[in-house]
């Protein structure tokens, strides 16, 4: 199954980590470019 995760915040990153070793084809998308991304999360 193809799965698209929209947003690489806390929830999106967690979901990607959980699904990365599964049989699913998972792709993550983020609206902000990496150079302008400022994480407000402790995980950041």
Backbone atoms as SQL, in Angstrom:
CREATE TABLE atoms (id INTEGER PRIMARY KEY, chain TEXT, resi INTEGER, resn TEXT, atom TEXT, x REAL, y REAL, z REAL);
INSERT INTO atoms VALUES
  (1, 'A', 1, 'UNK', 'N', 0.840, -1.165, 0.000),
  (2, 'A', 1, 'UNK', 'CA', 0.000, 0.000, 0.000),
  (3, 'A', 1, 'UNK', 'C', 0.891, 1.236, 0.000),
  (4, 'A', 2, 'UNK', 'N', 0.542, 2.240, -0.784),
  (5, 'A', 2, 'UNK', 'CA', 1.256, 3.510, -0.777),
  (6, 'A', 2, 'UNK', 'C', 0.612, 4.427, 0.253),
  (7, 'A', 3, 'UNK', 'N', 1.439, 5.016, 1.106),
  (8, 'A', 3, 'UNK', 'CA', 0.959, 5.906, 2.157),
  (9, 'A', 3, 'UNK', 'C', 1.725, 7.216, 2.058),
  (10, 'A', 4, 'UNK', 'N', 1.000, 8.339, 2.056),
  (11, 'A', 4, 'UNK', 'CA', 1.607, 9.668, 2.063),
  (12, 'A', 4, 'UNK', 'C', 1.351, 10.301, 3.421),
  (13, 'A', 5, 'UNK', 'N', 2.412, 10.756, 4.064),
  (14, 'A', 5, 'UNK', 'CA', 2.301, 11.438, 5.345),
  (15, 'A', 5, 'UNK', 'C', 2.494, 12.922, 5.072),
  (16, 'A', 6, 'UNK', 'N', 1.483, 13.708, 5.379),
  (17, 'A', 6, 'UNK', 'CA', 1.522, 15.140, 5.119),
  (18, 'A', 6, 'UNK', 'C', 1.937, 15.873, 6.389),
  (19, 'A', 7, 'UNK', 'N', 3.126, 16.460, 6.363),
  (20, 'A', 7, 'UNK', 'CA', 3.639, 17.195, 7.517),
  (21, 'A', 7, 'UNK', 'C', 4.611, 16.357, 8.323),
  (22, 'A', 8, 'UNK', 'N', 5.799, 16.885, 8.525),
  (23, 'A', 8, 'UNK', 'CA', 6.830, 16.156, 9.250),
  (24, 'A', 8, 'UNK', 'C', 7.056, 16.750, 10.636),
  (25, 'A', 9, 'UNK', 'N', 5.958, 17.088, 11.281),
  (26, 'A', 9, 'UNK', 'CA', 6.021, 17.532, 12.675),
  (27, 'A', 9, 'UNK', 'C', 6.163, 16.326, 13.582),
  (28, 'A', 10, 'UNK', 'N', 5.735, 16.464, 14.813),
  (29, 'A', 10, 'UNK', 'CA', 5.868, 15.386, 15.788),
  (30, 'A', 10, 'UNK', 'C', 5.099, 14.146, 15.342),
  (31, 'A', 11, 'UNK', 'N', 3.830, 14.317, 15.003),
  (32, 'A', 11, 'UNK', 'CA', 2.995, 13.169, 14.637),
  (33, 'A', 11, 'UNK', 'C', 3.447, 12.537, 13.323),
  (34, 'A', 12, 'UNK', 'N', 3.750, 13.362, 12.321),
  (35, 'A', 12, 'UNK', 'CA', 4.182, 12.837, 11.031),
  (36, 'A', 12, 'UNK', 'C', 5.504, 12.100, 11.114),
  (37, 'A', 13, 'UNK', 'N', 6.435, 12.647, 11.866),
  (38, 'A', 13, 'UNK', 'CA', 7.738, 11.999, 12.038),
  (39, 'A', 13, 'UNK', 'C', 7.602, 10.682, 12.789),
  (40, 'A', 14, 'UNK', 'N', 6.749, 10.661, 13.796),
  (41, 'A', 14, 'UNK', 'CA', 6.513, 9.433, 14.553),
  (42, 'A', 14, 'UNK', 'C', 5.904, 8.363, 13.655),
  (43, 'A', 15, 'UNK', 'N', 4.919, 8.757, 12.861),
  (44, 'A', 15, 'UNK', 'CA', 4.270, 7.808, 11.959),
  (45, 'A', 15, 'UNK', 'C', 5.262, 7.259, 10.938),
  (46, 'A', 16, 'UNK', 'N', 6.099, 8.120, 10.368),
  (47, 'A', 16, 'UNK', 'CA', 7.116, 7.667, 9.412),
  (48, 'A', 16, 'UNK', 'C', 8.074, 6.672, 10.075),
  (49, 'A', 17, 'UNK', 'N', 8.485, 6.955, 11.306),
  (50, 'A', 17, 'UNK', 'CA', 9.394, 6.054, 12.016),
  (51, 'A', 17, 'UNK', 'C', 8.748, 4.695, 12.260),
  (52, 'A', 18, 'UNK', 'N', 7.467, 4.695, 12.576),
  (53, 'A', 18, 'UNK', 'CA', 6.758, 3.434, 12.834),
  (54, 'A', 18, 'UNK', 'C', 6.559, 2.612, 11.569),
  (55, 'A', 19, 'UNK', 'N', 6.378, 3.279, 10.423),
  (56, 'A', 19, 'UNK', 'CA', 6.056, 2.583, 9.181),
  (57, 'A', 19, 'UNK', 'C', 7.258, 2.301, 8.285),
  (58, 'A', 20, 'UNK', 'N', 8.438, 2.832, 8.607),
  (59, 'A', 20, 'UNK', 'CA', 9.576, 2.738, 7.689),
  (60, 'A', 20, 'UNK', 'C', 10.028, 1.303, 7.421),
  (61, 'A', 21, 'UNK', 'N', 9.879, 0.421, 8.378),
  (62, 'A', 21, 'UNK', 'CA', 10.308, -0.966, 8.194),
  (63, 'A', 21, 'UNK', 'C', 9.147, -1.902, 7.885),
  (64, 'A', 22, 'UNK', 'N', 8.018, -1.340, 7.497),
  (65, 'A', 22, 'UNK', 'CA', 6.848, -2.161, 7.170),
  (66, 'A', 22, 'UNK', 'C', 6.860, -2.492, 5.678),
  (67, 'A', 23, 'UNK', 'N', 5.884, -3.242, 5.248),
  (68, 'A', 23, 'UNK', 'CA', 5.775, -3.604, 3.831),
  (69, 'A', 23, 'UNK', 'C', 5.158, -2.482, 3.001),
  (70, 'A', 24, 'UNK', 'N', 4.784, -1.374, 3.630),
  (71, 'A', 24, 'UNK', 'CA', 4.142, -0.268, 2.929),
  (72, 'A', 24, 'UNK', 'C', 5.175, 0.669, 2.294),
  (73, 'A', 25, 'UNK', 'N', 4.767, 1.324, 1.213),
  (74, 'A', 25, 'UNK', 'CA', 5.588, 2.332, 0.538),
  (75, 'A', 25, 'UNK', 'C', 5.191, 3.687, 1.120),
  (76, 'A', 26, 'UNK', 'N', 6.007, 4.229, 2.029),
  (77, 'A', 26, 'UNK', 'CA', 5.662, 5.441, 2.769),
  (78, 'A', 26, 'UNK', 'C', 6.517, 6.605, 2.290),
  (79, 'A', 27, 'UNK', 'N', 5.864, 7.738, 2.016),
  (80, 'A', 27, 'UNK', 'CA', 6.549, 8.957, 1.608),
  (81, 'A', 27, 'UNK', 'C', 6.066, 10.102, 2.486),
  (82, 'A', 28, 'UNK', 'N', 6.995, 10.927, 2.960),
  (83, 'A', 28, 'UNK', 'CA', 6.647, 12.073, 3.798),
  (84, 'A', 28, 'UNK', 'C', 6.789, 13.374, 3.034),
  (85, 'A', 29, 'UNK', 'N', 5.883, 14.300, 3.280),
  (86, 'A', 29, 'UNK', 'CA', 5.886, 15.613, 2.636),
  (87, 'A', 29, 'UNK', 'C', 5.838, 16.704, 3.693),
  (88, 'A', 30, 'UNK', 'N', 6.590, 17.771, 3.459),
  (89, 'A', 30, 'UNK', 'CA', 6.605, 18.916, 4.364),
  (90, 'A', 30, 'UNK', 'C', 6.456, 20.184, 3.536),
  (91, 'A', 31, 'UNK', 'N', 5.606, 21.085, 3.977),
  (92, 'A', 31, 'UNK', 'CA', 5.352, 22.333, 3.260),
  (93, 'A', 31, 'UNK', 'C', 6.545, 23.277, 3.345),
  (94, 'A', 32, 'UNK', 'N', 7.177, 23.355, 4.498),
  (95, 'A', 32, 'UNK', 'CA', 8.294, 24.272, 4.702),
  (96, 'A', 32, 'UNK', 'C', 9.582, 23.683, 4.136),
  (97, 'A', 33, 'UNK', 'N', 10.399, 24.538, 3.540),
  (98, 'A', 33, 'UNK', 'CA', 11.712, 24.078, 3.087),
  (99, 'A', 33, 'UNK', 'C', 12.609, 23.915, 4.316),
  (100, 'A', 34, 'UNK', 'N', 13.567, 23.030, 4.223),
  (101, 'A', 34, 'UNK', 'CA', 14.403, 22.710, 5.385),
  (102, 'A', 34, 'UNK', 'C', 15.152, 23.932, 5.917),
  (103, 'A', 35, 'UNK', 'N', 15.585, 24.822, 5.031),
  (104, 'A', 35, 'UNK', 'CA', 16.349, 25.993, 5.456),
  (105, 'A', 35, 'UNK', 'C', 15.514, 26.939, 6.314),
  (106, 'A', 36, 'UNK', 'N', 14.191, 26.920, 6.137),
  (107, 'A', 36, 'UNK', 'CA', 13.326, 27.834, 6.879),
  (108, 'A', 36, 'UNK', 'C', 12.577, 27.139, 8.011),
  (109, 'A', 37, 'UNK', 'N', 12.845, 25.857, 8.214),
  (110, 'A', 37, 'UNK', 'CA', 12.132, 25.110, 9.246),
  (111, 'A', 37, 'UNK', 'C', 12.755, 25.379, 10.608),
  (112, 'A', 38, 'UNK', 'N', 11.935, 25.803, 11.546),
  (113, 'A', 38, 'UNK', 'CA', 12.392, 26.054, 12.909),
  (114, 'A', 38, 'UNK', 'C', 11.542, 25.217, 13.848),
  (115, 'A', 39, 'UNK', 'N', 12.102, 24.154, 14.352),
  (116, 'A', 39, 'UNK', 'CA', 11.358, 23.234, 15.205),
  (117, 'A', 39, 'UNK', 'C', 11.121, 23.840, 16.579),
  (118, 'A', 40, 'UNK', 'N', 9.870, 23.771, 17.029),
  (119, 'A', 40, 'UNK', 'CA', 9.547, 24.232, 18.372),
  (120, 'A', 40, 'UNK', 'C', 9.387, 23.045, 19.316),
  (121, 'A', 41, 'UNK', 'N', 9.732, 21.885, 18.821),
  (122, 'A', 41, 'UNK', 'CA', 9.562, 20.654, 19.585),
  (123, 'A', 41, 'UNK', 'C', 10.880, 20.252, 20.240),
  (124, 'A', 42, 'UNK', 'N', 10.793, 19.622, 21.383),
  (125, 'A', 42, 'UNK', 'CA', 11.998, 19.152, 22.067),
  (126, 'A', 42, 'UNK', 'C', 12.716, 18.073, 21.269),
  (127, 'A', 43, 'UNK', 'N', 11.980, 17.375, 20.368),
  (128, 'A', 43, 'UNK', 'CA', 12.596, 16.347, 19.535),
  (129, 'A', 43, 'UNK', 'C', 13.469, 16.968, 18.456),
  (130, 'A', 44, 'UNK', 'N', 13.185, 18.237, 18.069),
  (131, 'A', 44, 'UNK', 'CA', 13.762, 18.935, 16.938),
  (132, 'A', 44, 'UNK', 'C', 15.213, 18.861, 16.831);
